[in-house]
Amino acid sequence: MSSKSFDTASPLEPIPMDASLTLVPRVRLALTVYPSNPSHTKPVDDWQLKKSLLDFLKSSLAVSLSVPDGDLEIRRVKDVRKRRRDDPVAHGSLVIRDLGFLKSSYAEESGEDAARALEEKYADWKRHLVEKMNGMDLVLGGVKFMLGVGMPVSDNFEAMRKEWEEFHAFGNRGPSRGRRQEPDTIVLRGVPSRWFAEPRVSSKPSMLVTHTIFSTFGSIRNISVADDDDFGRESDEDTDGLVSGLHCKIVVQFEKHEDFHKAMKALCGRSLEKQGSRMRADYEVSWDKDGFFRNSRSETQEKSSRMTSLASGPYRSEFPKYISRYSPEKTRPKRFRE
């Protein structure tokens, strides 16, 4: 797929990034479980909760959805008794990958009009799904709970575009003046490090490989690749036994805003799939609000300046110059034998 066709690609269409990596569509929802009684102190039964949600998806929607158990994740609060009254007892995520039923209505149509109609239908279906599930009452083991459902901002392209337009139009400096400012840097978290490594060389992500893959979207000005060991880790989660280096964080600055726009639209609402692997990476994508590369250059320059100062400090003469009371004219000349 050429870089020009990313903007017109259907949201339900797979997008190849290179010979082995493909972006595949999916819907991800954030789940939060609250007890109806705020003073509830018993942990939620995650098995019953998952069963209740999977049954609802199969039987309570216009189109039955079959979701594999591994695509519904529930994480209970570590200690329910220590939580505040308004805090949830569990949270998690639901990923829906089988979206073929949405494409069936437009299978015989083609062109921009059909793609636009499919995109609108897709957005309406996601909105309806969230409204249907949000606020659901769940009875688990005789205890009543309420389910909160929302779509992460990183999965909502239109919401992110509105966010960056408002940020640059009405940022901390007030309405922008002069040259229009537009974002150009994406931030990708939670992608497998070995998928961006040099085969048979290392399991660490390679800057060259990453640059080649993301050049699919357009010309790149700056790129950064680093380990992302904190991805998906909760603040109350035990860190013992977790392996470091599994995920990496990729920051890409494009030469043009148009290429940034294409990359964001392609990455939003999709998972990463590698040929020959059964795993799918449900990454998080966002845009850079903090000037990542600008701050990195400032820190590098500051560090370089500090090192130069430290290196020259011990050898710099700080002794004051000696000023004689007697000028050379008043000094008696020495006599030498001819």
C-alpha positions in Angstrom: 0.0 0.0 0.0 1.4 3.4 -1.0 1.7 6.2 1.5 -0.9 8.2 -0.4 -3.6 5.5 0.2 -3.4 5.4 4.0 -5.8 8.3 4.4 -8.5 6.7 2.2 -8.1 3.2 3.6 -11.1 1.6 5.2 -11.0 1.4 9.0 -11.7 -2.4 8.6 -8.9 -2.9 6.1 -5.6 -4.5 7.1 -2.6 -2.3 6.4 0.8 -3.8 5.6 3.8 -2.0 7.2 6.4 -4.2 5.7 6.8 -7.8 4.4 6.0 -9.4 7.8 4.2 -6.8 9.9 0.5 -5.9 9.3 -1.9 -3.5 11.1 -5.2 -5.3 11.6 -8.5 -3.7 12.7 -9.9 -4.2 16.2 -12.2 -2.5 18.8 -10.8 -2.2 22.3 -12.9 -1.1 25.2 -11.8 -0.1 28.7 -13.8 -1.8 31.5 -14.3 -0.7 35.1 -16.3 -2.6 37.7 -17.8 -0.7 40.7 -19.8 -2.3 43.6 -23.3 -1.1 44.0 -22.6 -0.9 47.7 -19.5 1.4 48.2 -18.6 -0.3 51.5 -18.1 -3.6 49.7 -14.9 -5.3 50.9 -14.9 -8.7 49.1 -12.9 -9.1 45.8 -14.9 -9.6 42.6 -15.0 -13.1 41.1 -13.2 -12.5 37.9 -14.3 -15.9 36.4 -18.0 -15.1 36.9 -17.4 -11.6 35.6 -15.8 -12.8 32.4 -18.5 -15.4 31.9 -21.3 -12.8 32.4 -19.7 -10.4 29.8 -19.0 -13.1 27.2 -22.6 -14.3 27.5 -23.9 -10.8 27.1 -21.9 -10.3 23.9 -23.2 -13.5 22.4 -26.9 -13.1 23.3 -27.8 -9.5 24.0 -26.6 -7.7 20.8 -28.2 -7.4 17.4 -25.2 -9.3 16.0 -23.8 -12.1 18.2 -20.1 -11.5 19.0 -17.9 -14.5 19.9 -14.8 -13.2 21.8 -12.0 -15.6 22.8 -11.3 -15.7 26.5 -7.8 -14.3 26.0 -9.3 -11.1 24.5 -11.2 -10.3 27.7 -8.8 -9.3 30.5 -9.9 -8.6 34.1 -7.5 -7.3 36.8 -8.8 -7.2 40.3 -7.7 -4.5 42.8 -4.9 -5.9 44.9 -6.5 -5.1 48.3 -10.2 -4.2 48.1 -10.3 -3.2 51.8 -7.7 -0.4 51.2 -9.5 1.2 48.3 -11.5 4.4 48.7 -15.2 4.2 48.6 -15.6 5.5 45.1 -12.8 3.4 43.6 -13.5 0.4 41.4 -12.9 -3.2 42.5 -11.6 -4.3 39.1 -10.7 -3.0 35.7 -9.7 -4.6 32.4 -10.1 -4.5 28.6 -12.2 -6.1 25.9 -10.8 -6.6 22.4 -13.2 -7.4 19.5 -11.3 -8.6 16.4 -14.0 -10.3 14.3 -15.6 -7.4 12.5 -16.4 -9.0 9.2 -20.2 -8.5 9.7 -19.7 -4.8 9.3 -18.2 -5.2 5.9 -20.9 -7.5 4.5 -23.3 -4.6 3.7 -20.7 -2.9 1.5 -19.0 -5.9 -0.1 -20.2 -5.1 -3.6 -19.5 -1.4 -3.4 -16.2 0.4 -3.9 -14.7 3.9 -4.0 -14.5 6.7 -1.6 -18.3 6.9 -1.0 -18.4 3.3 0.0 -15.4 3.7 2.3 -16.9 6.8 3.9 -20.2 5.1 4.4 -18.5 2.1 6.0 -16.5 4.4 8.2 -19.6 6.1 9.5 -21.4 2.8 10.1 -18.3 1.5 12.0 -18.3 4.6 14.2 -22.0 4.4 14.9 -21.7 0.7 15.8 -18.9 1.4 18.3 -20.8 4.2 19.8 -23.9 2.0 20.2 -21.8 -0.8 21.8 -20.4 1.6 24.4 -23.8 3.0 25.2 -25.3 -0.5 25.5 -22.6 -1.8 27.9 -21.9 1.3 29.9 -23.8 1.3 33.2 -24.8 -2.4 33.0 -25.8 -4.1 36.2 -24.0 -7.4 37.0 -25.0 -9.8 39.7 -22.0 -12.0 40.6 -22.4 -14.5 43.5 -25.4 -12.6 44.9 -23.5 -9.3 44.9 -24.5 -6.4 42.6 -21.9 -4.6 40.6 -22.1 -1.8 37.9 -20.0 -1.9 34.8 -18.3 1.2 33.3 -17.3 1.0 29.6 -15.4 3.5 27.6 -13.2 3.7 24.5 -9.6 4.7 25.1 -8.6 8.0 23.6 -5.7 6.2 21.8 -8.4 4.2 19.9 -10.4 7.2 18.8 -8.8 9.0 15.9 -11.3 11.8 15.7 -11.0 12.5 19.4 -7.2 12.7 19.2 -7.4 14.9 16.1 -9.7 17.3 17.9 -7.4 17.2 20.9 -4.3 18.2 19.0 -6.1 20.9 17.0 -7.3 22.5 20.3 -3.9 22.1 21.9 -2.1 24.0 19.2 -4.8 26.5 18.7 -5.4 27.2 22.5 -2.4 25.9 24.3 -0.8 27.2 27.4 0.3 30.2 25.4 -3.2 31.2 24.4 -4.4 31.5 20.8 -1.5 30.8 18.4 -0.3 33.7 16.3 1.7 33.7 13.1 2.7 30.4 11.6 0.3 27.6 12.3 1.6 24.9 14.5 0.8 21.3 13.8 2.0 18.0 15.5 4.5 15.8 13.7 5.5 13.2 16.3 3.8 9.9 17.2 4.5 7.9 20.4 3.9 4.1 20.2 4.0 2.0 23.3 3.7 -1.7 23.9 5.1 -3.2 20.7 7.2 -6.4 21.0 10.9 -5.5 20.9 11.9 -8.5 18.9 9.6 -7.6 16.1 11.7 -4.5 15.5 15.1 -6.3 16.0 17.6 -7.4 13.4 16.8 -11.1 12.7 19.5 -13.5 13.9 21.5 -10.6 15.3 19.8 -9.4 18.5 16.4 -9.4 20.3 16.8 -5.7 21.1 14.9 -3.3 18.8 17.1 -1.9 16.0 17.0 1.8 15.1 17.6 1.0 11.4 14.8 -1.7 11.2 12.4 0.7 13.0 13.3 3.5 10.7 12.7 1.3 7.6 9.3 0.2 8.9 7.9 3.6 9.7 9.3 5.1 6.5 6.2 3.5 5.0 4.2 6.5 6.1 6.6 9.2 4.9 10.0 10.9 5.5 11.3 10.8 9.1 13.2 13.6 10.8 14.0 11.9 14.1 13.4 8.5 15.7 13.9 7.0 19.2 13.6 3.4 20.3 13.9 2.4 24.0 12.7 -0.4 26.3 9.2 0.1 27.7 9.1 -2.1 30.9 6.4 0.0 32.5 3.8 -0.6 29.7 0.7 -2.2 31.1 2.0 -2.3 34.6 -0.5 -1.0 37.2 0.6 1.1 40.2 -0.5 -1.5 42.7 0.8 -4.5 40.7 3.7 -6.6 41.9 6.8 -6.2 39.8 8.6 -9.3 40.9 9.0 -11.9 38.1 8.4 -9.5 35.3 10.8 -9.8 32.4 12.4 -6.6 31.2 12.9 -5.8 27.5 9.8 -7.5 26.2 8.2 -4.2 24.9 9.7 -1.1 23.4 8.6 2.5 23.1 9.0 4.1 19.7 8.9 7.9 19.1 8.8 9.0 15.4 9.0 12.6 14.2 8.0 13.0 10.6 9.1 15.7 8.2 5.6 16.7 7.3 2.3 16.9 9.3 0.5 15.1 6.5 2.7 12.0 7.0 2.1 12.2 10.8 -1.7 12.4 10.1 -1.5 9.3 7.8 0.4 7.3 10.4 -1.9 8.3 13.2 -5.0 7.3 11.2 -3.5 4.0 10.2 -2.2 3.1 13.7 -5.4 4.1 15.6 -7.9 1.3 16.2 -5.6 -1.4 15.0 -3.3 -4.1 16.4 0.1 -5.2 15.1 0.4 -8.7 13.6 3.5 -10.5 12.6 3.6 -13.2 9.9 4.3 -16.6 11.4 3.2 -15.5 14.9 -0.1 -16.1 16.6 0.4 -13.1 18.9 -1.1 -9.7 18.3 0.3 -6.6 19.9 -2.4 -4.3 21.3 -0.2 -1.2 21.5 -1.1 2.3 22.5 -0.6 5.2 20.2 -0.6 8.9 21.0 1.0 12.2 19.8 3.8 14.1 21.4 2.6 17.0 23.5 5.9 17.7 25.3 8.4 18.2 22.6 10.3 14.9 23.1 13.1 15.6 20.6 13.4 19.3 21.5 13.8 18.4 25.2 16.2 15.6 24.3 18.4 18.0 22.4 18.3 20.5 25.2 19.3 17.8 27.8 22.1 16.6 25.5 23.5 20.2 25.0 23.2 20.9 28.7 25.0 17.6 29.6 27.7 18.4 27.0 28.2 21.9 28.4 28.4 20.6 31.9 30.9 17.9 30.9 33.0 20.5 29.1 32.9 22.7 32.2 33.9 19.9 34.5 36.7 18.8 32.2 38.3 22.3 32.0 37.6 23.2 35.6 40.6 21.6 37.3 43.0 22.9 34.8 41.8 26.5 34.7 44.0 29.0 36.5 41.9 30.9 39.0 45.0 32.7 40.7 44.7 36.5 40.6 47.2 38.3 38.5 50.1 39.9 40.5 50.3 43.6 40.1 53.6 45.2 40.9 53.8 48.5 42.8 56.7 49.5 40.7 56.4 50.3 37.0 59.2 49.2 34.7 60.1 52.9 34.1 60.9 53.4 37.8 62.9 50.2 38.2 66.6 50.7 38.3 68.2 49.2 35.3 70.7 46.4 35.8 74.3 46.9 34.7 76.1 44.4 32.6 79.8 44.2 31.8 80.6 45.0 28.2 
